[in-house]
Amino acid sequence: MEERLIECDVLCVGGGIAGLMAAIRASERGASVIVAEKGNAHYSGCGRRGNDHFETWIPEVHGADKEKFIDELLKTAKGEILIGRDILRAQFGRAYEVVQLWDEWGIPMRQNGTWEFAGHAFPGRMMTHIKYEGRFQKTVLVQQARKRGAKIMNRIMMTELLRSGDRVTGAVGVHTREDTVFVFQAKAVILGTGKCSRLYQGLTPGMMFNDGHGGVQTGDGRAMAYRVGAELMNVEMPQRHIGPKYMAKFGQATWVGVLRDAQGKPVGPFVSKPDRRYGDIVMEVNKLAPEQYAERGQGPVYMDCTGISDEDAAYMRHWHIHEGNISLVNHMEDEGIDPQKHPIEFSTYPLRGGGLIVANEKAETSLPGLYAAGDEAMGDISAAATFGWISGDNAAVYAQTAERGDVEATRPIIDALRSKIDELRGRENGPDWEEANIALQQVMTDYAGKVRNEARLLQGLAHLRRLREKVDTELMARNQHELGRCLEVHNLFDVGELTFHAALDRKESRGLHNRPDYPFTNPLLSQAHIVRREGDAPVTDWRSY
Ligand SMILES: Cc1cc2nc3c(=O)[nH]c(=O)nc-3n(C[C@H](O)[C@H](O)[C@H](O)COP(=O)(O)OP(=O)(O)OC[C@H]3O[C@@H](n4cnc5c(N)ncnc54)[C@H](O)[C@@H]3O)c2cc1C
């Protein structure tokens, strides 16, 4: 297999929103930059088809007190996120600057010349999100990155980080179409690899890619970061979302309607008739509502937009398209589903992998030379764009004085990957990535799912390890595309195993970590639950936010 060595100052792993913003900023700062993307940066990641809400603090609108804005976010969109306030302060210190840049570059952030705030809000309270037309945001960001000289390399699945001493000095990956391994020697590496889907069974378990994220972000960044010795946090805290039944589509705040039960009674206390300024924030306050209704024998639950005006219907359609939900709009049209006439059944979506790579307000991880931004370090479009920008800034400055690493010293990692690839590609019989992924999802859902206790977690971990042995020795990839999927599955097994370890160690119930053997929430554990690798084993720790 061909091996190519490529040098750059800053390597951005992942060409999503965070990766592209990092590339733009680092290039502006004079660094030579490469973006290595496992898909195609034009169409990849959660922001691929657009978003429509961007959270930003605008002093002229919200007043000078940023803390009040943050307080409101912690009651609404950021409510379930376990991060420190310093991180939010850093985000909102620069988010507005990013909003203005995007507007200048051609992503329409104003409506009719002004900032339009809507959605993700309680009626009568501070509004935190502007509406923006994000449908072509990726194309604009790719153009801006290229304009500044960043090189975008598509179809490269980055697989391991390279470390010299205590510093990260590059990464190695494999092409998902051609027989080539790429070794990047970089002074700084930024991980912008997105969330972790496909860890648990999805909404329609037979169709793994029917997933709100699209199913292709598989926790690669956090798995690589863990393996190289960086810290992760709160890996055991899963996430859930809410949306149309059987068709996993994010975009809760884009619906102009009220969430109601089958008798037409609103599920929440916040709105009783559709209002496009607010949507229905009960979906943010309690994403479990449809599931709880079903369990109590009271379901189904519907997003009820019936009776909204033609103007509101056109408004909602316009924003669904910018929200990346064209396929949903098309499907409803094809099937004769008219939201003005037909309530849309909603459900609570299954668990998704949780956790973050530990990164501070400068996007620095616990290892020098390694930065993390976006959904890997804190979620949503505003955070991805802003921390992408911040990470690009800081990585470029770091790269100005950092020494280049010694590739030969990292040879064992490169060779280990090459052997793994040879084994995966060399086998003619064995389970494929899909079988292994399904087996993992089954174990995660059954043993680290909605209800956990020590005995179940230990049993699940034993199952996972038994499967892991088979995956390590029997998995086969029939082509380069499947090779990429196999490497994703390896990462998912790592994240799954860490989830079990961290869940065993969190001896309390909190949010979606439900442990009847420790039923109370322990206020002393309102901290970051750290996991890092020591030798070959994970060790855990607690640290205040
Ligand atoms: C339909 C939808 C609507 C949404 N609407 C909103 C909204 O209105 N407002 C809001 O705030 N948020 C919204 N979100 C969330 C928002 O899109 C994400 O928070 C944001 O895009 C995260 O950006 P990111 O760069 O961190 O990750 P992503 O955009 O997911 O990008 C990650 C990139 O890394 C690549 N990658 C992963 N692993 C590797 C690897 N091993 N090697 C190379 N490349 C790799 C992926 O292919 C991908 O391109 C929405 C999400 C969806 C799915």
The ligand as a Gaussian input file, in Angstrom:
#p B3LYP/6-31G(d) Opt

LIG

0 1
 C      -30.699000      18.547000      10.458000
 C      -29.927000      19.308000      11.504000
 C      -30.308000      20.574000      11.842000
 C      -29.613000      21.302000      12.813000
 N      -29.984000      22.586000      13.096000
 C      -29.282000      23.324000      13.964000
 C      -29.620000      24.699000      14.168000
 O      -30.511000      25.248000      13.528000
 N      -28.907000      25.383000      15.084000
 C      -27.870000      24.814000      15.781000
 O      -27.269000      25.497000      16.616000
 N      -27.474000      23.539000      15.548000
 C      -28.156000      22.787000      14.659000
 N      -27.757000      21.501000      14.377000
 C      -26.490000      21.019000      14.954000
 C      -25.307000      21.574000      14.128000
 O      -25.494000      21.292000      12.764000
 C      -24.002000      20.967000      14.633000
 O      -23.864000      21.287000      16.001000
 C      -22.779000      21.476000      13.867000
 O      -22.908000      21.271000      12.486000
 C      -21.533000      20.782000      14.390000
 O      -20.447000      21.120000      13.598000
 P      -19.079000      20.276000      13.696000
 O      -18.162000      20.882000      12.724000
 O      -18.674000      20.148000      15.095000
 O      -19.512000      18.807000      13.253000
 P      -20.038000      18.314000      11.857000
 O      -20.689000      19.430000      11.109000
 O      -20.860000      17.121000      12.122000
 O      -18.723000      17.941000      11.066000
 C      -17.872000      16.885000      11.435000
 C      -17.050000      16.531000      10.214000
 O      -15.988000      15.676000      10.556000
 C      -15.889000      14.652000       9.586000
 N      -15.208000      13.525000      10.222000
 C      -15.647000      12.785000      11.267000
 N      -14.756000      11.837000      11.580000
 C      -13.724000      11.982000      10.728000
 C      -12.494000      11.287000      10.540000
 N      -12.172000      10.234000      11.282000
 N      -11.654000      11.698000       9.567000
 C      -11.978000      12.744000       8.774000
 N      -13.151000      13.428000       8.886000
 C      -13.994000      13.046000       9.851000
 C      -17.330000      14.386000       9.206000
 O      -17.445000      13.708000       7.977000
 C      -17.890000      15.786000       9.171000
 O      -17.706000      16.415000       7.936000
 C      -28.479000      20.718000      13.459000
 C      -28.094000      19.435000      13.127000
 C      -28.792000      18.724000      12.153000
 C      -28.326000      17.351000      11.791000

